[in-house]
């Protein structure tokens, strides 16, 4: 009998909580699809062979950690199901069933539902695995062929992981049910809504926000006020707006406590004003982030606190603004009802439905909005980040082998190289592995003055110089035509990250340079921005001087750099052997300062760089999708629970003569509020956040990703988000109508 009862309840639960089941199937499918790439069988069954060991080791940690977010969803749904079935549990106990038996039956039901979802999710995961494989192979520049493969170890880990989650949460449910009193379970539906005031709901978060506002004032006093006279334009406007907004927030916070505690007022107006001023304070502080960076580079400010603290304080203030907005929403509804009689009677039923749940759901809605906003920003900005990483990777891995010294590690000028690098050992290593040298360049960079060696502060480090013949050797390797210089002229080689305005400014400020005792003049149109590798741009520099060979003979060598292209690409195993052998050789060579020799092999760099890019892209996308799915599932379940609890209300208005079409309109209006408000705030906030990221990081990503691609990626993310939203909205509406049927 108990088995039949458990199976019957599983069928009924699967019908009522179809959205939860679909969400779990999707979550398990994503888990299996991403985890499958860590299987030992995965690489051997790919149509081509690639080394994914580094990538797989990291994903073994990332995927389960991200999947732990599902603990919240499973726990949340279980608590809702317990709440919904409390009266049923009480009746079973009254009929003679032991309370622990009821609890264990519920445990079995939820475990069976979970295992069904896991089984279906694994089937979906085989398709997800194909999609992930296509992304991986496209990242490595390989074509993809569909194939079907099942990984027994991944299936076992998926079953073990989710079964462990269901069992741990299930035993927690048993404890919750066994502690319930029968009388409380019977009268669960008759409990009144929360009587908490705005003060009760905002008190703790307002204390935290006030501390954040005080921190913002401290930053202004320590960092902005001492240099106020040096600020101009947007810097003054942002600082003034931040100061005014923060002071207004603190004054309103004091007024809120006085009005609610001393005079027992509701405080809704204060909550609305606090929401506005906290957002203004946070946004204006974020807009000052570039100002803080500029002051740090100029040496006006010192310490990483001015890099990390302003964004944290700004985000905290904006999050409080969202929370306060939800808590003053009930006050706005009451105000609208008082001010407009026609509005009150026209939307009487809708206002009753919304107001009945607003206080109890305000905190949940605020959290969901913040999570949706964060997920949208993460999902929208990931393509730009990975595009920047991939572009930089291609620029730095232009040659098959690169070996260079670093002048910053030398303790004295005696440790600097005295001549070109002896590359015979490197060529021998390549020959032993069966790779002939196709082309090579042995390059030296120079200090313009010997005294430049003593400059150790990164922002003050001068550009180095490279001889014309060495630069032409690099151009020849890359297939570019050679360049020429007049006897007393110089040119500038620029990296791909340098923007045109920086190049023009540099040319205007440095028309003439001094190389030891020789004066050189900038040659006309002698700015070269072609990709010849990163070896001549040391210590994060964006440029290097190109000088005549006879001038370089009198200069002090700063670094040596050897670049090689082989007749065929290095295999991963050969690259590892060459890397180990050359690294040992550099440790004993006098050419390199202690710890100042580096080797970069294109095969290893691409493998590691693409693996990191994939981890960022796949891990971030997985996290964002899981968060979005969780948020929409919670919003949908809230509406379905509201349909169950308020079923009687809908039946009453139907008995009074309201037709089904009008009832459907009421349902859509109610759902539009509960879905629409968090989605609108998340859309607007994410749009502002992405615009801020696009503007503040423009100089770093624009060499690799165009503005049109950034905008297209963001619009694609918004499109996918809207499609998922529509699917959840329609599914919830259909189940809502089914739940209120007589």
Secondary structure as the mmCIF struct_conf table of DSSP 4:
data_model
#
loop_
_struct_conf.conf_type_id
_struct_conf.id
_struct_conf.beg_label_comp_id
_struct_conf.beg_label_asym_id
_struct_conf.beg_label_seq_id
_struct_conf.end_label_comp_id
_struct_conf.end_label_asym_id
_struct_conf.end_label_seq_id
HELX_RH_AL_P HELX_RH_AL_P1 UNK A 2 UNK A 16
TURN_TY1_P TURN_TY1_P1 UNK A 17 UNK A 17
HELX_RH_AL_P HELX_RH_AL_P2 UNK A 18 UNK A 35
HELX_RH_3T_P HELX_RH_3T_P1 UNK A 36 UNK A 38
BEND BEND1 UNK A 39 UNK A 39
HELX_RH_AL_P HELX_RH_AL_P3 UNK A 40 UNK A 45
BEND BEND2 UNK A 46 UNK A 48
HELX_RH_AL_P HELX_RH_AL_P4 UNK A 53 UNK A 67
TURN_TY1_P TURN_TY1_P2 UNK A 68 UNK A 69
HELX_RH_AL_P HELX_RH_AL_P5 UNK A 70 UNK A 84
TURN_TY1_P TURN_TY1_P3 UNK A 85 UNK A 85
HELX_RH_AL_P HELX_RH_AL_P6 UNK A 86 UNK A 94
TURN_TY1_P TURN_TY1_P4 UNK A 95 UNK A 96
HELX_RH_AL_P HELX_RH_AL_P7 UNK A 99 UNK A 139
TURN_TY1_P TURN_TY1_P5 UNK A 140 UNK A 141
HELX_RH_AL_P HELX_RH_AL_P8 UNK A 152 UNK A 178
TURN_TY1_P TURN_TY1_P6 UNK A 179 UNK A 179
HELX_RH_AL_P HELX_RH_AL_P9 UNK A 182 UNK A 186
TURN_TY1_P TURN_TY1_P7 UNK A 187 UNK A 187
HELX_RH_3T_P HELX_RH_3T_P2 UNK A 188 UNK A 190
HELX_LH_PP_P HELX_LH_PP_P1 UNK A 191 UNK A 194
HELX_RH_AL_P HELX_RH_AL_P10 UNK A 198 UNK A 219
HELX_RH_PI_P HELX_RH_PI_P1 UNK A 220 UNK A 224
HELX_RH_3T_P HELX_RH_3T_P3 UNK A 225 UNK A 230
TURN_TY1_P TURN_TY1_P8 UNK A 233 UNK A 233
HELX_RH_AL_P HELX_RH_AL_P11 UNK A 234 UNK A 257
HELX_RH_PI_P HELX_RH_PI_P2 UNK A 258 UNK A 262
BEND BEND3 UNK A 263 UNK A 263
HELX_RH_AL_P HELX_RH_AL_P12 UNK A 268 UNK A 287
TURN_TY1_P TURN_TY1_P9 UNK A 288 UNK A 288
HELX_RH_AL_P HELX_RH_AL_P13 UNK A 289 UNK A 297
TURN_TY1_P TURN_TY1_P10 UNK A 298 UNK A 299
BEND BEND4 UNK A 300 UNK A 301
BEND BEND5 UNK A 303 UNK A 303
TURN_TY1_P TURN_TY1_P11 UNK A 304 UNK A 304
HELX_RH_AL_P HELX_RH_AL_P14 UNK A 305 UNK A 327
TURN_TY1_P TURN_TY1_P12 UNK A 328 UNK A 328
HELX_RH_AL_P HELX_RH_AL_P15 UNK A 329 UNK A 339
HELX_RH_AL_P HELX_RH_AL_P16 UNK A 341 UNK A 346
TURN_TY1_P TURN_TY1_P13 UNK A 347 UNK A 347
HELX_RH_AL_P HELX_RH_AL_P17 UNK A 348 UNK A 396
TURN_TY1_P TURN_TY1_P14 UNK A 397 UNK A 397
BEND BEND6 UNK A 399 UNK A 400
STRN STRN1 UNK A 401 UNK A 405
HELX_RH_3T_P HELX_RH_3T_P4 UNK A 407 UNK A 409
BEND BEND7 UNK A 411 UNK A 412
HELX_RH_3T_P HELX_RH_3T_P5 UNK A 413 UNK A 415
BEND BEND8 UNK A 416 UNK A 416
BEND BEND9 UNK A 419 UNK A 419
HELX_RH_AL_P HELX_RH_AL_P18 UNK A 424 UNK A 432
TURN_TY1_P TURN_TY1_P15 UNK A 433 UNK A 434
STRN STRN2 UNK A 437 UNK A 447
BEND BEND10 UNK A 448 UNK A 449
HELX_RH_3T_P HELX_RH_3T_P6 UNK A 450 UNK A 454
HELX_RH_3T_P HELX_RH_3T_P7 UNK A 458 UNK A 460
HELX_LH_PP_P HELX_LH_PP_P2 UNK A 461 UNK A 464
STRN STRN3 UNK A 465 UNK A 467
HELX_RH_AL_P HELX_RH_AL_P19 UNK A 468 UNK A 478
TURN_TY1_P TURN_TY1_P16 UNK A 479 UNK A 479
HELX_LH_PP_P HELX_LH_PP_P3 UNK A 480 UNK A 482
TURN_TY1_P TURN_TY1_P17 UNK A 487 UNK A 488
STRN STRN4 UNK A 489 UNK A 494
TURN_TY1_P TURN_TY1_P18 UNK A 496 UNK A 497
HELX_RH_AL_P HELX_RH_AL_P20 UNK A 500 UNK A 509
BEND BEND11 UNK A 511 UNK A 511
STRN STRN5 UNK A 512 UNK A 515
TURN_TY1_P TURN_TY1_P19 UNK A 516 UNK A 517
STRN STRN6 UNK A 518 UNK A 528
BEND BEND12 UNK A 534 UNK A 534
TURN_TY1_P TURN_TY1_P20 UNK A 535 UNK A 536
BEND BEND13 UNK A 537 UNK A 537
TURN_TY1_P TURN_TY1_P21 UNK A 539 UNK A 540
BEND BEND14 UNK A 542 UNK A 542
STRN STRN7 UNK A 543 UNK A 547
HELX_RH_AL_P HELX_RH_AL_P21 UNK A 549 UNK A 552
TURN_TY1_P TURN_TY1_P22 UNK A 553 UNK A 554
BEND BEND15 UNK A 555 UNK A 555
STRN STRN8 UNK A 556 UNK A 566
BEND BEND16 UNK A 567 UNK A 568
HELX_LH_PP_P HELX_LH_PP_P4 UNK A 569 UNK A 571
HELX_RH_AL_P HELX_RH_AL_P22 UNK A 572 UNK A 588
TURN_TY1_P TURN_TY1_P23 UNK A 590 UNK A 591
BEND BEND17 UNK A 592 UNK A 592
TURN_TY1_P TURN_TY1_P24 UNK A 594 UNK A 595
STRN STRN9 UNK A 597 UNK A 601
HELX_RH_AL_P HELX_RH_AL_P23 UNK A 602 UNK A 645
TURN_TY1_P TURN_TY1_P25 UNK A 646 UNK A 646
HELX_RH_AL_P HELX_RH_AL_P24 UNK A 647 UNK A 655
TURN_TY1_P TURN_TY1_P26 UNK A 656 UNK A 657
HELX_RH_AL_P HELX_RH_AL_P25 UNK A 660 UNK A 696
TURN_TY1_P TURN_TY1_P27 UNK A 697 UNK A 697
HELX_RH_AL_P HELX_RH_AL_P26 UNK A 698 UNK A 701
TURN_TY1_P TURN_TY1_P28 UNK A 702 UNK A 704
BEND BEND18 UNK A 705 UNK A 705
HELX_RH_AL_P HELX_RH_AL_P27 UNK A 707 UNK A 739
TURN_TY1_P TURN_TY1_P29 UNK A 740 UNK A 740
#
